Amino acid sequence: MSALINAAESAGFWKLLSRVFVENTASRRLVKSMGFREVGTCEKHGQLDGVWRDVVIVERLIPANSDS
């Protein structure tokens, strides 16, 4: 994850955005520990094994590449 963040900063990205299944508490803790914040939930984002699944949207800003 650190390598991804560093590569994104080097490439000039100003934000990383991802989605995590709501019930995946381990991944939610991991992304939080890496500086991501939860910004919302998409209900019924997609189907897995025939069941509609909700996801939490997470983002991490890269201050070095933002205007503010």
C-alpha positions as CSV (number, residue, x, y, z in Angstrom):
1,M,0.0,0.0,0.0
2,S,2.8,2.4,0.8
3,A,4.4,1.7,-2.6
4,L,1.1,2.6,-4.3
5,I,0.8,5.8,-2.3
6,N,4.4,6.8,-3.2
7,A,3.9,5.9,-6.9
8,A,0.7,8.0,-7.0
9,E,2.5,11.0,-5.4
10,S,5.4,10.6,-7.8
11,A,3.0,10.5,-10.8
12,G,1.4,13.7,-9.7
13,F,-1.9,12.3,-8.5
14,W,-3.7,14.4,-6.0
15,K,-6.1,11.7,-4.7
16,L,-6.5,8.0,-4.4
17,L,-10.0,6.6,-4.3
18,S,-11.2,3.1,-3.6
19,R,-14.1,1.0,-2.4
20,V,-14.3,-1.6,0.4
21,F,-17.1,-4.0,1.3
22,V,-19.0,-2.7,4.3
23,E,-18.5,-5.8,6.4
24,N,-14.7,-6.0,5.7
25,T,-13.6,-4.5,8.9
26,A,-9.9,-5.6,8.5
27,S,-9.6,-3.8,5.2
28,R,-11.4,-0.8,6.6
29,R,-8.9,-0.6,9.5
30,L,-6.0,-1.0,7.1
31,V,-6.9,1.8,4.8
32,K,-7.7,4.1,7.8
33,S,-4.2,3.3,9.1
34,M,-2.7,4.4,5.7
35,G,-4.4,7.8,5.9
36,F,-7.6,7.1,4.0
37,R,-10.9,8.4,5.2
38,E,-14.4,7.0,4.6
39,V,-16.5,9.5,2.6
40,G,-19.7,7.5,1.9
41,T,-21.5,4.3,1.1
42,C,-22.8,3.0,-2.2
43,E,-25.7,0.7,-1.7
44,K,-26.1,-2.3,-3.9
45,H,-22.9,-1.4,-5.7
46,G,-22.5,-4.8,-7.3
47,Q,-23.4,-8.5,-7.0
48,L,-21.2,-11.2,-5.6
49,D,-22.4,-14.7,-5.7
50,G,-25.9,-13.4,-6.6
51,V,-26.1,-11.1,-3.6
52,W,-26.1,-7.3,-3.9
53,R,-23.3,-5.8,-1.8
54,D,-22.8,-2.4,-0.3
55,V,-19.3,-0.7,-0.3
56,V,-17.7,2.1,1.6
57,I,-15.9,4.7,-0.5
58,V,-12.5,5.7,0.9
59,E,-10.2,8.4,-0.3
60,R,-6.7,9.6,0.5
61,L,-5.6,13.1,-0.5
62,I,-2.0,13.7,-1.5
63,P,-1.2,17.1,-0.2
64,A,2.1,17.5,-2.1
65,N,0.1,17.5,-5.3
66,S,-2.9,19.6,-4.4
67,D,-3.4,23.3,-4.8
68,S,-4.4,23.9,-1.2
